[in-house]
Amino acid sequence: MTNTSDSDEDGPRVPVVCSACETTSRVPLSDVADAIDRHNEQLHDGDDIAEVDPDVADRIADLIATDLGLLGDDT
């Protein structure tokens, strides 16, 4: 059986920011949603404050849109 925490250590880590706490942390990709939910529940009464770094989220959205051909062809 594969230990997911071992594979998470070697995998990509996503920056999560919280403007209210003025903190940034890097979370394994597989744990991002749970980490954000847990932080917001414990510290902000469930309000959506902590989030994936907006610059990273925008870049991922751009890559996906390009891959799907939604941004048009620049050539």
All heavy atoms as TSV, in Angstrom:
chain	resi	resn	atom	element	x	y	z
A	1	MET	N	N	0.849	-1.174	0.000
A	1	MET	CA	C	0.000	0.000	0.000
A	1	MET	C	C	0.897	1.241	0.000
A	1	MET	O	O	1.890	1.302	0.700
A	1	MET	CB	C	-0.910	-0.005	1.226
A	1	MET	CG	C	-1.749	1.218	1.271
A	1	MET	SD	S	-3.213	1.253	2.337
A	1	MET	CE	C	-2.797	0.410	3.796
A	2	THR	N	N	0.514	2.255	-0.796
A	2	THR	CA	C	1.277	3.488	-0.892
A	2	THR	C	C	0.862	4.447	0.204
A	2	THR	O	O	-0.323	4.641	0.454
A	2	THR	CB	C	1.034	4.161	-2.262
A	2	THR	OG1	O	1.378	3.242	-3.279
A	2	THR	CG2	C	1.849	5.411	-2.399
A	3	ASN	N	N	1.846	5.028	0.850
A	3	ASN	CA	C	1.579	6.024	1.874
A	3	ASN	C	C	1.409	7.367	1.182
A	3	ASN	O	O	2.338	7.901	0.606
A	3	ASN	CB	C	2.748	6.055	2.867
A	3	ASN	CG	C	2.489	7.007	4.012
A	3	ASN	OD1	O	1.667	7.910	3.925
A	3	ASN	ND2	N	3.200	6.807	5.092
A	4	THR	N	N	0.206	7.953	1.234
A	4	THR	CA	C	-0.050	9.201	0.528
A	4	THR	C	C	0.771	10.356	1.075
A	4	THR	O	O	1.130	11.250	0.331
A	4	THR	CB	C	-1.546	9.573	0.577
A	4	THR	OG1	O	-1.958	9.660	1.924
A	4	THR	CG2	C	-2.371	8.576	-0.197
A	5	SER	N	N	1.103	10.353	2.349
A	5	SER	CA	C	1.888	11.461	2.881
A	5	SER	C	C	3.293	11.451	2.313
A	5	SER	O	O	3.877	12.507	2.118
A	5	SER	CB	C	1.915	11.435	4.409
A	5	SER	OG	O	2.563	10.285	4.872
A	6	ASP	N	N	3.854	10.262	2.011
A	6	ASP	CA	C	5.167	10.203	1.389
A	6	ASP	C	C	5.115	10.788	-0.014
A	6	ASP	O	O	5.979	11.562	-0.408
A	6	ASP	CB	C	5.690	8.764	1.321
A	6	ASP	CG	C	6.112	8.247	2.686
A	6	ASP	OD1	O	6.298	9.068	3.604
A	6	ASP	OD2	O	6.261	7.021	2.825
A	7	SER	N	N	4.090	10.440	-0.793
A	7	SER	CA	C	3.992	10.962	-2.149
A	7	SER	C	C	3.671	12.457	-2.121
A	7	SER	O	O	4.098	13.199	-2.998
A	7	SER	CB	C	2.955	10.188	-2.963
A	7	SER	OG	O	1.677	10.323	-2.391
A	8	ASP	N	N	2.921	12.922	-1.134
A	8	ASP	CA	C	2.613	14.345	-1.024
A	8	ASP	C	C	3.866	15.166	-0.756
A	8	ASP	O	O	3.972	16.299	-1.211
A	8	ASP	CB	C	1.614	14.598	0.106
A	8	ASP	CG	C	0.204	14.174	-0.265
A	8	ASP	OD1	O	-0.043	13.906	-1.461
A	8	ASP	OD2	O	-0.639	14.095	0.639
A	9	GLU	N	N	4.805	14.601	-0.026
A	9	GLU	CA	C	6.045	15.319	0.276
A	9	GLU	C	C	6.830	15.629	-0.984
A	9	GLU	O	O	7.497	16.644	-1.070
A	9	GLU	CB	C	6.905	14.515	1.260
A	9	GLU	CG	C	6.318	14.409	2.645
A	9	GLU	CD	C	6.132	15.749	3.330
A	9	GLU	OE1	O	7.018	16.621	3.217
A	9	GLU	OE2	O	5.089	15.934	3.971
A	10	ASP	N	N	6.766	14.754	-1.982
A	10	ASP	CA	C	7.509	14.938	-3.216
A	10	ASP	C	C	6.707	15.686	-4.278
A	10	ASP	O	O	7.259	16.148	-5.259
A	10	ASP	CB	C	7.932	13.577	-3.781
A	10	ASP	CG	C	8.891	12.850	-2.852
A	10	ASP	OD1	O	9.598	13.525	-2.082
A	10	ASP	OD2	O	8.926	11.610	-2.904
A	11	GLY	N	N	5.399	15.795	-4.098
A	11	GLY	CA	C	4.532	16.407	-5.091
A	11	GLY	C	C	4.491	17.915	-4.969
A	11	GLY	O	O	5.121	18.514	-4.098
A	12	PRO	N	N	3.700	18.528	-5.856
A	12	PRO	CA	C	3.596	19.993	-5.831
A	12	PRO	C	C	2.902	20.490	-4.573
A	12	PRO	O	O	2.014	19.844	-4.042
A	12	PRO	CB	C	2.761	20.297	-7.076
A	12	PRO	CG	C	2.036	19.048	-7.405
A	12	PRO	CD	C	2.872	17.922	-6.885
A	13	ARG	N	N	3.353	21.638	-4.116
A	13	ARG	CA	C	2.749	22.291	-2.953
A	13	ARG	C	C	2.173	23.617	-3.427
A	13	ARG	O	O	2.806	24.350	-4.164
A	13	ARG	CB	C	3.783	22.459	-1.851
A	13	ARG	CG	C	4.298	21.084	-1.362
A	13	ARG	CD	C	5.332	21.198	-0.277
A	13	ARG	NE	N	4.793	21.540	1.016
A	13	ARG	CZ	C	4.195	20.698	1.855
A	13	ARG	NH1	N	4.043	19.446	1.510
A	13	ARG	NH2	N	3.758	21.100	3.025
A	14	VAL	N	N	0.968	23.907	-3.002
A	14	VAL	CA	C	0.225	25.067	-3.468
A	14	VAL	C	C	0.222	26.134	-2.379
A	14	VAL	O	O	-0.071	25.832	-1.219
A	14	VAL	CB	C	-1.227	24.641	-3.800
A	14	VAL	CG1	C	-2.053	25.830	-4.247
A	14	VAL	CG2	C	-1.227	23.530	-4.845
A	15	PRO	N	N	0.524	27.387	-2.737
A	15	PRO	CA	C	0.475	28.443	-1.729
A	15	PRO	C	C	-0.967	28.809	-1.391
A	15	PRO	O	O	-1.791	29.049	-2.272
A	15	PRO	CB	C	1.205	29.613	-2.391
A	15	PRO	CG	C	1.159	29.343	-3.847
A	15	PRO	CD	C	1.015	27.861	-4.025
A	16	VAL	N	N	-1.250	28.818	-0.098
A	16	VAL	CA	C	-2.564	29.208	0.418
A	16	VAL	C	C	-2.351	30.461	1.251
A	16	VAL	O	O	-1.467	30.499	2.106
A	16	VAL	CB	C	-3.184	28.080	1.271
A	16	VAL	CG1	C	-4.468	28.539	1.924
A	16	VAL	CG2	C	-3.430	26.846	0.414
A	17	VAL	N	N	-3.156	31.488	0.982
A	17	VAL	CA	C	-3.010	32.759	1.690
A	17	VAL	C	C	-4.276	33.086	2.475
A	17	VAL	O	O	-5.376	32.712	2.086
A	17	VAL	CB	C	-2.683	33.923	0.718
A	17	VAL	CG1	C	-1.364	33.693	0.034
A	17	VAL	CG2	C	-3.778	34.106	-0.305
A	18	CYS	N	N	-4.077	33.775	3.583
A	18	CYS	CA	C	-5.199	34.264	4.380
A	18	CYS	C	C	-4.916	35.729	4.691
A	18	CYS	O	O	-3.999	36.043	5.453
A	18	CYS	CB	C	-5.358	33.469	5.668
A	18	CYS	SG	S	-6.741	34.100	6.661
A	19	SER	N	N	-5.702	36.603	4.077
A	19	SER	CA	C	-5.495	38.038	4.274
A	19	SER	C	C	-5.835	38.473	5.698
A	19	SER	O	O	-5.211	39.376	6.237
A	19	SER	CB	C	-6.329	38.830	3.263
A	19	SER	OG	O	-7.699	38.504	3.381
A	20	ALA	N	N	-6.797	37.815	6.322
A	20	ALA	CA	C	-7.189	38.182	7.686
A	20	ALA	C	C	-6.101	37.836	8.699
A	20	ALA	O	O	-5.849	38.595	9.628
A	20	ALA	CB	C	-8.496	37.498	8.064
A	21	CYS	N	N	-5.464	36.693	8.507
A	21	CYS	CA	C	-4.401	36.254	9.422
A	21	CYS	C	C	-3.026	36.748	8.981
A	21	CYS	O	O	-2.060	36.631	9.727
A	21	CYS	CB	C	-4.358	34.724	9.483
A	21	CYS	SG	S	-5.839	33.963	10.157
A	22	GLU	N	N	-2.971	37.277	7.753
A	22	GLU	CA	C	-1.702	37.707	7.149
A	22	GLU	C	C	-0.697	36.559	7.124
A	22	GLU	O	O	0.464	36.721	7.499
A	22	GLU	CB	C	-1.151	38.936	7.858
A	22	GLU	CG	C	-2.060	40.141	7.739
A	22	GLU	CD	C	-1.507	41.391	8.396
A	22	GLU	OE1	O	-0.436	41.342	9.025
A	22	GLU	OE2	O	-2.169	42.435	8.267
A	23	THR	N	N	-1.181	35.382	6.684
A	23	THR	CA	C	-0.321	34.201	6.614
A	23	THR	C	C	-0.343	33.601	5.215
A	23	THR	O	O	-1.293	33.788	4.455
A	23	THR	CB	C	-0.780	33.121	7.604
A	23	THR	OG1	O	-2.139	32.765	7.312
A	23	THR	CG2	C	-0.665	33.591	9.037
A	24	THR	N	N	0.735	32.895	4.923
A	24	THR	CA	C	0.839	32.106	3.698
A	24	THR	C	C	1.438	30.770	4.091
A	24	THR	O	O	2.371	30.714	4.886
A	24	THR	CB	C	1.764	32.792	2.670
A	24	THR	OG1	O	1.222	34.075	2.354
A	24	THR	CG2	C	1.885	31.976	1.402
A	25	SER	N	N	0.887	29.695	3.541
A	25	SER	CA	C	1.471	28.376	3.772
A	25	SER	C	C	1.464	27.625	2.463
A	25	SER	O	O	0.763	27.986	1.519
A	25	SER	CB	C	0.682	27.611	4.846
A	25	SER	OG	O	-0.666	27.470	4.447
A	26	ARG	N	N	2.277	26.596	2.383
A	26	ARG	CA	C	2.329	25.752	1.200
A	26	ARG	C	C	1.781	24.390	1.600
A	26	ARG	O	O	2.264	23.777	2.533
A	26	ARG	CB	C	3.752	25.650	0.676
A	26	ARG	CG	C	4.226	27.004	0.092
A	26	ARG	CD	C	5.617	26.945	-0.438
A	26	ARG	NE	N	5.929	27.096	-1.823
A	26	ARG	CZ	C	5.273	27.668	-2.803
A	26	ARG	NH1	N	4.096	28.147	-2.579
A	26	ARG	NH2	N	5.724	27.776	-4.022
A	27	VAL	N	N	0.772	23.948	0.855
A	27	VAL	CA	C	0.024	22.745	1.195
A	27	VAL	C	C	0.130	21.767	0.021
A	27	VAL	O	O	0.051	22.187	-1.133
A	27	VAL	CB	C	-1.453	23.109	1.449
A	27	VAL	CG1	C	-2.274	21.897	1.785
A	27	VAL	CG2	C	-1.561	24.164	2.536
A	28	PRO	N	N	0.304	20.470	0.303
A	28	PRO	CA	C	0.309	19.499	-0.795
A	28	PRO	C	C	-0.976	19.627	-1.612
A	28	PRO	O	O	-2.065	19.861	-1.061
A	28	PRO	CB	C	0.370	18.144	-0.083
A	28	PRO	CG	C	0.997	18.449	1.244
A	28	PRO	CD	C	0.518	19.826	1.603
A	29	LEU	N	N	-0.843	19.510	-2.916
A	29	LEU	CA	C	-1.969	19.682	-3.822
A	29	LEU	C	C	-3.186	18.865	-3.405
A	29	LEU	O	O	-4.310	19.364	-3.424
A	29	LEU	CB	C	-1.537	19.301	-5.244
A	29	LEU	CG	C	-2.567	19.463	-6.346
A	29	LEU	CD1	C	-3.056	20.902	-6.432
A	29	LEU	CD2	C	-1.989	19.012	-7.675
A	30	SER	N	N	-2.969	17.643	-2.969
A	30	SER	CA	C	-4.090	16.775	-2.598
A	30	SER	C	C	-4.811	17.231	-1.327
A	30	SER	O	O	-5.930	16.801	-1.064
A	30	SER	CB	C	-3.604	15.335	-2.415
A	30	SER	OG	O	-2.643	15.274	-1.383
A	31	ASP	N	N	-4.208	18.117	-0.548
A	31	ASP	CA	C	-4.787	18.575	0.717
A	31	ASP	C	C	-5.341	19.998	0.674
A	31	ASP	O	O	-5.843	20.499	1.680
A	31	ASP	CB	C	-3.733	18.515	1.831
A	31	ASP	CG	C	-3.266	17.104	2.127
A	31	ASP	OD1	O	-4.013	16.157	1.813
A	31	ASP	OD2	O	-2.156	16.956	2.662
A	32	VAL	N	N	-5.248	20.671	-0.483
A	32	VAL	CA	C	-5.594	22.094	-0.552
A	32	VAL	C	C	-7.023	22.370	-0.093
A	32	VAL	O	O	-7.248	23.217	0.778
A	32	VAL	CB	C	-5.363	22.654	-1.977
A	32	VAL	CG1	C	-5.956	24.048	-2.121
A	32	VAL	CG2	C	-3.884	22.698	-2.279
A	33	ALA	N	N	-7.992	21.702	-0.672
A	33	ALA	CA	C	-9.398	21.991	-0.336
A	33	ALA	C	C	-9.668	21.770	1.145
A	33	ALA	O	O	-10.304	22.613	1.794
A	33	ALA	CB	C	-10.326	21.133	-1.188
A	34	ASP	N	N	-9.187	20.653	1.690
A	34	ASP	CA	C	-9.411	20.366	3.112
A	34	ASP	C	C	-8.714	21.387	4.007
A	34	ASP	O	O	-9.275	21.823	5.012
A	34	ASP	CB	C	-8.937	18.956	3.469
A	34	ASP	CG	C	-9.833	17.878	2.881
A	34	ASP	OD1	O	-11.009	18.167	2.579
A	34	ASP	OD2	O	-9.350	16.742	2.730
A	35	ALA	N	N	-7.497	21.772	3.646
A	35	ALA	CA	C	-6.748	22.730	4.461
A	35	ALA	C	C	-7.445	24.089	4.491
A	35	ALA	O	O	-7.556	24.726	5.547
A	35	ALA	CB	C	-5.321	22.871	3.934
A	36	ILE	N	N	-7.930	24.532	3.339
A	36	ILE	CA	C	-8.630	25.813	3.278
A	36	ILE	C	C	-9.931	25.743	4.078
A	36	ILE	O	O	-10.224	26.639	4.875
A	36	ILE	CB	C	-8.897	26.214	1.813
A	36	ILE	CG1	C	-7.570	26.587	1.139
A	36	ILE	CG2	C	-9.888	27.368	1.736
A	36	ILE	CD1	C	-7.681	26.826	-0.356
A	37	ASP	N	N	-10.700	24.694	3.872
A	37	ASP	CA	C	-11.957	24.540	4.624
A	37	ASP	C	C	-11.707	24.508	6.123
A	37	ASP	O	O	-12.408	25.180	6.889
A	37	ASP	CB	C	-12.692	23.263	4.199
A	37	ASP	CG	C	-13.313	23.363	2.821
A	37	ASP	OD1	O	-13.446	24.494	2.292
A	37	ASP	OD2	O	-13.650	22.299	2.260
A	38	ARG	N	N	-10.713	23.736	6.546
A	38	ARG	CA	C	-10.404	23.607	7.971
A	38	ARG	C	C	-9.997	24.966	8.553
A	38	ARG	O	O	-10.477	25.375	9.610
A	38	ARG	CB	C	-9.312	22.559	8.165
A	38	ARG	CG	C	-8.983	22.257	9.603
A	38	ARG	CD	C	-8.006	21.081	9.745
A	38	ARG	NE	N	-6.813	21.211	8.923
A	38	ARG	CZ	C	-6.555	20.499	7.818
A	38	ARG	NH1	N	-7.420	19.599	7.386
A	38	ARG	NH2	N	-5.448	20.680	7.140
A	39	HIS	N	N	-9.114	25.684	7.858
A	39	HIS	CA	C	-8.657	26.992	8.335
A	39	HIS	C	C	-9.842	27.950	8.478
A	39	HIS	O	O	-10.009	28.593	9.520
A	39	HIS	CB	C	-7.627	27.578	7.356
A	39	HIS	CG	C	-7.170	28.949	7.742
A	39	HIS	ND1	N	-6.047	29.166	8.489
A	39	HIS	CD2	C	-7.698	30.183	7.481
A	39	HIS	CE1	C	-5.887	30.478	8.683
A	39	HIS	NE2	N	-6.888	31.107	8.075
A	40	ASN	N	N	-10.665	28.025	7.441
A	40	ASN	CA	C	-11.795	28.948	7.477
A	40	ASN	C	C	-12.810	28.572	8.549
A	40	ASN	O	O	-13.370	29.451	9.208
A	40	ASN	CB	C	-12.458	29.032	6.095
A	40	ASN	CG	C	-11.619	29.828	5.119
A	40	ASN	OD1	O	-10.889	30.733	5.498
A	40	ASN	ND2	N	-11.725	29.484	3.848
A	41	GLU	N	N	-13.047	27.286	8.748
A	41	GLU	CA	C	-13.983	26.850	9.801
A	41	GLU	C	C	-13.446	27.188	11.187
A	41	GLU	O	O	-14.170	27.707	12.033
A	41	GLU	CB	C	-14.248	25.342	9.699
A	41	GLU	CG	C	-15.192	24.951	8.600
A	41	GLU	CD	C	-16.602	25.508	8.793
A	41	GLU	OE1	O	-17.086	25.592	9.932
A	41	GLU	OE2	O	-17.213	25.867	7.770
A	42	GLN	N	N	-12.162	26.889	11.422
A	42	GLN	CA	C	-11.585	27.072	12.754
A	42	GLN	C	C	-11.342	28.534	13.110
A	42	GLN	O	O	-11.483	28.924	14.262
A	42	GLN	CB	C	-10.268	26.298	12.866
A	42	GLN	CG	C	-10.455	24.801	12.853
A	42	GLN	CD	C	-9.139	24.046	12.857
A	42	GLN	OE1	O	-8.061	24.619	12.723
A	42	GLN	NE2	N	-9.223	22.736	13.002
A	43	LEU	N	N	-10.961	29.338	12.123
A	43	LEU	CA	C	-10.534	30.702	12.437
A	43	LEU	C	C	-11.477	31.804	11.966
A	43	LEU	O	O	-11.378	32.941	12.436
A	43	LEU	CB	C	-9.139	30.951	11.848
A	43	LEU	CG	C	-8.058	30.011	12.387
A	43	LEU	CD1	C	-6.766	30.203	11.632
A	43	LEU	CD2	C	-7.849	30.250	13.876
A	44	HIS	N	N	-12.370	31.487	11.034
A	44	HIS	CA	C	-13.191	32.544	10.451
A	44	HIS	C	C	-14.677	32.175	10.378
A	44	HIS	O	O	-15.388	32.663	9.500
A	44	HIS	CB	C	-12.669	32.895	9.051
A	44	HIS	CG	C	-11.217	33.256	9.043
A	44	HIS	ND1	N	-10.710	34.344	9.724
A	44	HIS	CD2	C	-10.143	32.649	8.463
A	44	HIS	CE1	C	-9.400	34.402	9.555
A	44	HIS	NE2	N	-9.028	33.379	8.797
A	45	ASP	N	N	-15.132	31.330	11.286
A	45	ASP	CA	C	-16.540	30.931	11.357
A	45	ASP	C	C	-17.094	30.443	10.020
A	45	ASP	O	O	-18.257	30.656	9.698
A	45	ASP	CB	C	-17.404	32.082	11.874
A	45	ASP	CG	C	-17.057	32.471	13.302
A	45	ASP	OD1	O	-16.738	31.570	14.099
A	45	ASP	OD2	O	-17.097	33.682	13.605
A	46	GLY	N	N	-16.226	29.824	9.220
A	46	GLY	CA	C	-16.653	29.264	7.947
A	46	GLY	C	C	-16.662	30.243	6.787
A	46	GLY	O	O	-16.947	29.857	5.655
A	47	ASP	N	N	-16.372	31.520	7.052
A	47	ASP	CA	C	-16.313	32.500	5.956
A	47	ASP	C	C	-15.141	32.169	5.036
A	47	ASP	O	O	-14.076	31.761	5.491
A	47	ASP	CB	C	-16.139	33.922	6.504
A	47	ASP	CG	C	-17.359	34.407	7.269
A	47	ASP	OD1	O	-18.458	33.864	7.025
A	47	ASP	OD2	O	-17.208	35.325	8.095
A	48	ASP	N	N	-15.330	32.379	3.741
A	48	ASP	CA	C	-14.290	32.076	2.750
A	48	ASP	C	C	-13.238	33.179	2.729
A	48	ASP	O	O	-13.298	34.106	1.917
A	48	ASP	CB	C	-14.902	31.910	1.356
A	48	ASP	CG	C	-15.767	30.680	1.241
A	48	ASP	OD1	O	-15.510	29.710	1.985
A	48	ASP	OD2	O	-16.694	30.677	0.417
A	49	ILE	N	N	-12.267	33.067	3.624
A	49	ILE	CA	C	-11.209	34.072	3.719
A	49	ILE	C	C	-9.909	33.517	3.138
A	49	ILE	O	O	-9.337	34.099	2.226
A	49	ILE	CB	C	-10.980	34.507	5.185
A	49	ILE	CG1	C	-12.294	34.922	5.839
A	49	ILE	CG2	C	-9.893	35.562	5.266
A	49	ILE	CD1	C	-12.683	36.335	5.794
A	50	ALA	N	N	-9.446	32.382	3.678
A	50	ALA	CA	C	-8.237	31.746	3.144
A	50	ALA	C	C	-8.556	31.192	1.765
A	50	ALA	O	O	-9.673	30.752	1.493
A	50	ALA	CB	C	-7.761	30.631	4.067
A	51	GLU	N	N	-7.559	31.240	0.875
A	51	GLU	CA	C	-7.746	30.783	-0.498
A	51	GLU	C	C	-6.405	30.439	-1.123
A	51	GLU	O	O	-5.359	30.816	-0.602
A	51	GLU	CB	C	-8.422	31.881	-1.324
A	51	GLU	CG	C	-7.590	33.153	-1.412
A	51	GLU	CD	C	-8.284	34.305	-2.114
A	51	GLU	OE1	O	-9.360	34.087	-2.701
A	51	GLU	OE2	O	-7.731	35.409	-2.088
A	52	VAL	N	N	-6.469	29.746	-2.248
A	52	VAL	CA	C	-5.257	29.532	-3.037
A	52	VAL	C	C	-4.779	30.907	-3.468
A	52	VAL	O	O	-5.591	31.774	-3.814
A	52	VAL	CB	C	-5.558	28.647	-4.268
A	52	VAL	CG1	C	-4.363	28.594	-5.203
A	52	VAL	CG2	C	-5.955	27.245	-3.841
A	53	ASP	N	N	-3.471	31.109	-3.442
A	53	ASP	CA	C	-2.904	32.383	-3.858
A	53	ASP	C	C	-3.552	32.794	-5.186
A	53	ASP	O	O	-3.505	32.040	-6.157
A	53	ASP	CB	C	-1.394	32.242	-4.016
A	53	ASP	CG	C	-0.712	33.531	-4.386
A	53	ASP	OD1	O	-1.183	34.218	-5.316
A	53	ASP	OD2	O	0.327	33.850	-3.784
A	54	PRO	N	N	-4.185	33.969	-5.247
A	54	PRO	CA	C	-4.897	34.388	-6.459
A	54	PRO	C	C	-4.031	34.400	-7.718
A	54	PRO	O	O	-4.516	34.082	-8.803
A	54	PRO	CB	C	-5.391	35.791	-6.127
A	54	PRO	CG	C	-5.476	35.823	-4.637
A	54	PRO	CD	C	-4.344	34.938	-4.160
A	55	ASP	N	N	-2.756	34.760	-7.605
A	55	ASP	CA	C	-1.876	34.748	-8.780
A	55	ASP	C	C	-1.699	33.335	-9.318
A	55	ASP	O	O	-1.690	33.114	-10.527
A	55	ASP	CB	C	-0.508	35.351	-8.447
A	55	ASP	CG	C	-0.589	36.850	-8.181
A	55	ASP	OD1	O	-1.539	37.505	-8.680
A	55	ASP	OD2	O	0.296	37.368	-7.479
A	56	VAL	N	N	-1.568	32.368	-8.417
A	56	VAL	CA	C	-1.423	30.974	-8.821
A	56	VAL	C	C	-2.733	30.470	-9.423
A	56	VAL	O	O	-2.730	29.816	-10.469
A	56	VAL	CB	C	-0.984	30.095	-7.629
A	56	VAL	CG1	C	-1.003	28.625	-7.992
A	56	VAL	CG2	C	0.398	30.516	-7.152
A	57	ALA	N	N	-3.848	30.795	-8.802
A	57	ALA	CA	C	-5.152	30.366	-9.318
A	57	ALA	C	C	-5.395	30.937	-10.717
A	57	ALA	O	O	-5.881	30.227	-11.608
A	57	ALA	CB	C	-6.264	30.782	-8.361
A	58	ASP	N	N	-5.046	32.212	-10.933
A	58	ASP	CA	C	-5.212	32.824	-12.254
A	58	ASP	C	C	-4.334	32.141	-13.294
A	58	ASP	O	O	-4.765	31.899	-14.425
A	58	ASP	CB	C	-4.873	34.319	-12.203
A	58	ASP	CG	C	-5.922	35.149	-11.495
A	58	ASP	OD1	O	-7.042	34.637	-11.257
A	58	ASP	OD2	O	-5.611	36.310	-11.156
A	59	ARG	N	N	-3.107	31.824	-12.918
A	59	ARG	CA	C	-2.183	31.168	-13.861
A	59	ARG	C	C	-2.705	29.780	-14.229
A	59	ARG	O	O	-2.664	29.389	-15.395
A	59	ARG	CB	C	-0.779	31.077	-13.246
A	59	ARG	CG	C	0.230	30.437	-14.128
A	59	ARG	CD	C	0.542	31.296	-15.351
A	59	ARG	NE	N	1.531	30.616	-16.168
A	59	ARG	CZ	C	1.426	30.432	-17.468
A	59	ARG	NH1	N	0.405	30.925	-18.130
A	59	ARG	NH2	N	2.353	29.784	-18.129
A	60	ILE	N	N	-3.198	29.042	-13.252
A	60	ILE	CA	C	-3.755	27.714	-13.521
A	60	ILE	C	C	-4.963	27.841	-14.450
A	60	ILE	O	O	-5.095	27.075	-15.409
A	60	ILE	CB	C	-4.126	26.995	-12.213
A	60	ILE	CG1	C	-2.859	26.633	-11.449
A	60	ILE	CG2	C	-4.963	25.752	-12.492
A	60	ILE	CD1	C	-3.103	26.153	-10.029
A	61	ALA	N	N	-5.823	28.808	-14.196
A	61	ALA	CA	C	-6.994	29.018	-15.057
A	61	ALA	C	C	-6.563	29.341	-16.485
A	61	ALA	O	O	-7.150	28.843	-17.452
A	61	ALA	CB	C	-7.868	30.131	-14.490
A	62	ASP	N	N	-5.523	30.171	-16.643
A	62	ASP	CA	C	-5.017	30.499	-17.975
A	62	ASP	C	C	-4.473	29.257	-18.689
A	62	ASP	O	O	-4.717	29.068	-19.883
A	62	ASP	CB	C	-3.911	31.555	-17.897
A	62	ASP	CG	C	-4.435	32.938	-17.537
A	62	ASP	OD1	O	-5.670	33.155	-17.598
A	62	ASP	OD2	O	-3.607	33.797	-17.177
A	63	LEU	N	N	-3.735	28.428	-17.957
A	63	LEU	CA	C	-3.189	27.214	-18.557
A	63	LEU	C	C	-4.297	26.267	-19.014
A	63	LEU	O	O	-4.229	25.681	-20.099
A	63	LEU	CB	C	-2.258	26.500	-17.567
A	63	LEU	CG	C	-0.947	27.214	-17.255
A	63	LEU	CD1	C	-0.241	26.527	-16.097
A	63	LEU	CD2	C	-0.055	27.262	-18.486
A	64	ILE	N	N	-5.324	26.143	-18.197
A	64	ILE	CA	C	-6.445	25.271	-18.551
A	64	ILE	C	C	-7.180	25.831	-19.766
A	64	ILE	O	O	-7.510	25.098	-20.703
A	64	ILE	CB	C	-7.397	25.096	-17.351
A	64	ILE	CG1	C	-6.700	24.287	-16.257
A	64	ILE	CG2	C	-8.697	24.432	-17.783
A	64	ILE	CD1	C	-7.428	24.277	-14.937
A	65	ALA	N	N	-7.439	27.136	-19.776
A	65	ALA	CA	C	-8.131	27.755	-20.904
A	65	ALA	C	C	-7.329	27.600	-22.194
A	65	ALA	O	O	-7.887	27.310	-23.255
A	65	ALA	CB	C	-8.395	29.235	-20.608
A	66	THR	N	N	-6.016	27.757	-22.111
A	66	THR	CA	C	-5.156	27.579	-23.278
A	66	THR	C	C	-5.216	26.132	-23.759
A	66	THR	O	O	-5.368	25.878	-24.957
A	66	THR	CB	C	-3.699	27.971	-22.944
A	66	THR	OG1	O	-3.676	29.347	-22.579
A	66	THR	CG2	C	-2.788	27.745	-24.135
A	67	ASP	N	N	-5.132	25.207	-22.816
A	67	ASP	CA	C	-5.178	23.791	-23.160
A	67	ASP	C	C	-6.498	23.421	-23.832
A	67	ASP	O	O	-6.540	22.588	-24.735
A	67	ASP	CB	C	-4.951	22.947	-21.907
A	67	ASP	CG	C	-4.698	21.490	-22.234
A	67	ASP	OD1	O	-3.864	21.210	-23.116
A	67	ASP	OD2	O	-5.350	20.632	-21.599
A	68	LEU	N	N	-7.576	24.052	-23.414
A	68	LEU	CA	C	-8.900	23.768	-23.982
A	68	LEU	C	C	-9.178	24.590	-25.249
A	68	LEU	O	O	-10.225	24.447	-25.861
A	68	LEU	CB	C	-9.991	24.050	-22.952
A	68	LEU	CG	C	-9.989	23.143	-21.717
A	68	LEU	CD1	C	-11.026	23.609	-20.714
A	68	LEU	CD2	C	-10.239	21.700	-22.121
A	69	GLY	N	N	-8.225	25.472	-25.608
A	69	GLY	CA	C	-8.396	26.287	-26.808
A	69	GLY	C	C	-9.362	27.434	-26.642
A	69	GLY	O	O	-9.930	27.933	-27.616
A	70	LEU	N	N	-9.579	27.874	-25.415
A	70	LEU	CA	C	-10.547	28.933	-25.156
A	70	LEU	C	C	-9.989	30.344	-25.302
A	70	LEU	O	O	-10.754	31.303	-25.346
A	70	LEU	CB	C	-11.124	28.778	-23.744
A	70	LEU	CG	C	-11.822	27.438	-23.461
A	70	LEU	CD1	C	-12.237	27.363	-22.009
A	70	LEU	CD2	C	-13.015	27.271	-24.394
A	71	LEU	N	N	-8.661	30.483	-25.392
A	71	LEU	CA	C	-8.074	31.826	-25.459
A	71	LEU	C	C	-7.742	32.264	-26.874
A	71	LEU	O	O	-7.232	33.340	-27.084
A	71	LEU	CB	C	-6.807	31.880	-24.595
A	71	LEU	CG	C	-7.017	31.715	-23.099
A	71	LEU	CD1	C	-5.703	31.814	-22.357
A	71	LEU	CD2	C	-7.992	32.749	-22.573
A	72	GLY	N	N	-8.018	31.447	-27.860
A	72	GLY	CA	C	-7.709	31.811	-29.241
A	72	GLY	C	C	-6.264	31.509	-29.564
A	72	GLY	O	O	-5.460	31.184	-28.698
A	73	ASP	N	N	-5.932	31.629	-30.829
A	73	ASP	CA	C	-4.585	31.316	-31.308
A	73	ASP	C	C	-3.836	32.594	-31.606
A	73	ASP	O	O	-4.293	33.415	-32.397
A	73	ASP	CB	C	-4.689	30.441	-32.567
A	73	ASP	CG	C	-3.346	29.900	-33.015
A	73	ASP	OD1	O	-2.451	29.775	-32.158
A	73	ASP	OD2	O	-3.209	29.614	-34.215
A	74	ASP	N	N	-2.668	32.779	-30.964
A	74	ASP	CA	C	-1.869	33.985	-31.151
A	74	ASP	C	C	-0.993	33.910	-32.401
A	74	ASP	O	O	-0.358	34.883	-32.755
A	74	ASP	CB	C	-0.964	34.229	-29.932
A	74	ASP	CG	C	-1.783	34.670	-28.725
A	74	ASP	OD1	O	-3.015	34.798	-28.856
A	74	ASP	OD2	O	-1.195	34.855	-27.646
A	75	THR	N	N	-0.906	32.776	-33.066
A	75	THR	CA	C	-0.025	32.653	-34.223
A	75	THR	C	C	-0.706	32.951	-35.517
A	75	THR	O	O	-1.866	33.052	-35.646
A	75	THR	CB	C	0.563	31.226	-34.306
A	75	THR	OG1	O	-0.496	30.283	-34.387
A	75	THR	CG2	C	1.464	30.969	-33.135
